[in-house]
Amino acid sequence: MIASKKYRQTVIGLNQSWTLIASEHGISQLLFPPHLASLAGLKKDITDAEQMIEDHSLFAQFGIIDLLEQYFEGIPVSFDKVPLDVEGTPFQQSVWRALSQIPHGETWTYKQLADTIGKPSAMRAVGTAIGRNPLPIVLPCHRVVGSNGTLTGFRGGLQMKKDILALEGVTHMEAAGHERFKF
């Protein structure tokens, strides 16, 4: 099998640089700002992204740049029409598809997401799949909260999760996640 070329593009949001990665088929990753990504164990992804082809036209063709810019300005957008090229197990794919069903400005619990995919007892597995989501924001894992209504784990840290939710008008959340997610 011939590996397809990978492309990268930087987008500014929340006063940070985010790195988009894509193939000719669609968007495959949205990496957190580098200083947070390296803390989250994504250093290799950042290094690989720096070696990829920068091609603004491909990302413009997918429509992702305008959508992300609008999103980071606080404008509700839908990423439904953006072509995706993400790799994951069938279970992960089902969780990631379900994330896109959570409406802008709302939150669901891990239990609600597990129920949505027809696996009501798989809350921990759902949490693990969410933690491996390659497209935060686009597949809105930040909208998933603990069953007690508090912010829980987020690869970019709870403050970033809180800031992203605030863009959507969700400002009543309290952080209750593990210490390693608090920056």
C-alpha positions in Angstrom: 0.0 0.0 0.0 1.3 3.4 -0.9 1.1 6.0 1.8 -0.7 9.1 0.8 0.9 12.5 1.2 0.2 14.4 4.4 -0.3 18.2 4.5 -0.3 20.7 7.3 -1.8 24.1 8.0 -1.7 26.3 11.0 -4.8 28.0 12.4 -4.9 30.5 15.2 -7.5 30.0 17.9 -7.7 31.0 21.6 -4.5 33.0 21.0 -2.7 29.7 20.2 -1.5 28.0 17.0 -3.3 24.8 16.2 -1.9 22.4 13.5 -4.3 20.8 11.0 -3.1 17.7 9.2 -4.8 16.2 6.1 -4.5 13.8 3.2 -6.0 14.4 -0.2 -9.1 12.6 1.2 -9.8 14.8 4.2 -8.8 16.2 7.5 -7.0 13.6 9.7 -5.8 15.5 12.8 -6.1 18.8 14.7 -3.2 19.1 17.1 -3.3 21.3 20.2 -0.9 24.1 20.5 2.6 22.7 20.7 3.4 23.4 24.3 0.3 21.6 25.4 0.7 18.8 22.8 4.1 17.9 24.1 2.7 17.7 27.6 0.0 15.4 26.3 2.5 13.0 24.8 2.0 14.2 21.2 5.6 15.4 20.6 6.1 12.9 17.8 3.0 14.2 16.0 4.2 17.8 16.2 7.6 16.7 14.8 6.0 14.8 12.0 3.7 17.7 11.2 6.7 20.0 10.8 8.0 17.8 8.0 4.7 17.8 6.1 3.8 19.8 3.0 2.1 23.1 3.7 -0.7 23.7 1.3 -3.4 26.2 2.2 -5.4 25.5 -0.9 -6.2 21.9 0.1 -7.5 23.0 3.5 -9.5 25.9 1.8 -11.0 23.3 -0.6 -12.2 21.3 2.4 -13.6 24.5 4.0 -12.0 23.8 7.3 -10.0 27.0 7.6 -13.0 29.4 7.4 -15.0 27.1 9.7 -12.3 27.0 12.4 -11.7 30.8 12.2 -15.4 31.4 12.7 -15.6 28.8 15.5 -12.7 30.5 17.4 -14.6 33.8 17.0 -17.5 32.3 18.9 -19.7 31.7 15.8 -21.6 28.4 15.8 -20.6 26.3 12.9 -21.1 22.8 11.6 -18.2 20.6 10.5 -20.5 18.0 9.0 -19.6 18.8 5.4 -15.8 18.7 6.0 -14.3 15.5 4.6 -12.5 13.4 7.3 -9.7 10.9 6.9 -9.3 9.5 10.4 -7.9 6.2 11.5 -9.3 4.3 14.4 -10.9 1.0 15.5 -14.6 0.5 14.7 -15.5 1.3 18.3 -13.5 4.5 18.3 -15.1 5.5 15.0 -18.5 5.0 16.5 -17.7 7.2 19.5 -16.2 9.9 17.3 -19.3 9.9 15.0 -21.5 10.2 18.1 -19.5 13.2 19.3 -20.6 15.1 16.2 -24.2 14.7 17.4 -23.7 16.8 20.5 -25.2 20.2 19.7 -23.1 23.4 19.8 -23.4 24.9 23.3 -24.5 21.7 25.0 -22.8 19.1 27.0 -23.4 15.3 27.3 -22.1 12.9 29.9 -20.0 9.9 29.1 -23.0 7.8 29.9 -25.2 9.7 27.4 -22.6 9.1 24.8 -22.3 5.4 25.7 -26.1 5.1 25.4 -26.0 6.8 22.0 -23.7 4.2 20.5 -25.7 1.4 22.0 -23.1 0.4 24.6 -24.6 1.7 27.9 -22.0 -0.1 30.1 -19.0 1.1 28.1 -18.5 4.5 29.7 -14.8 3.9 30.5 -14.1 2.6 26.9 -16.0 5.6 25.6 -13.7 7.9 27.7 -10.7 6.1 26.3 -11.9 6.6 22.7 -12.6 10.2 23.4 -9.1 10.6 24.7 -7.8 9.4 21.4 -10.0 11.7 19.3 -7.7 13.0 16.5 -9.9 16.0 15.7 -10.8 17.9 18.8 -13.2 20.8 18.1 -14.3 19.2 14.8 -15.4 16.1 16.7 -16.3 18.0 19.8 -14.9 15.9 22.7 -14.8 19.0 24.8 -18.6 18.8 25.1 -18.4 15.6 27.2 -18.5 16.1 30.9 -18.7 14.0 34.1 -22.0 12.6 35.3 -22.0 15.1 38.1 -21.9 17.9 35.5 -18.3 18.9 36.0 -15.4 19.2 33.6 -13.3 16.0 33.5 -10.2 14.9 31.6 -9.1 16.7 28.5 -5.9 16.2 26.7 -5.3 20.0 26.3 -6.0 20.5 30.0 -9.2 21.5 31.9 -8.5 25.3 31.4 -8.5 24.8 27.6 -11.6 22.7 27.8 -13.3 25.5 29.9 -12.1 28.1 27.4 -13.4 26.1 24.4 -16.8 25.6 26.1 -16.9 29.3 26.9 -16.7 30.0 23.1 -20.0 28.1 22.9 -21.6 29.9 25.8 -21.1 27.1 28.3 -19.7 29.0 31.3 -21.2 27.2 34.3 -18.8 24.3 34.4 -16.5 23.5 37.3 -13.2 21.6 37.0 -13.2 18.3 38.8 -10.8 16.3 36.7 -7.6 14.6 37.7 -4.7 16.8 38.8 -2.7 16.0 35.7 -5.2 17.8 33.5 -5.1 21.0 35.5 -2.6 23.6 34.1 
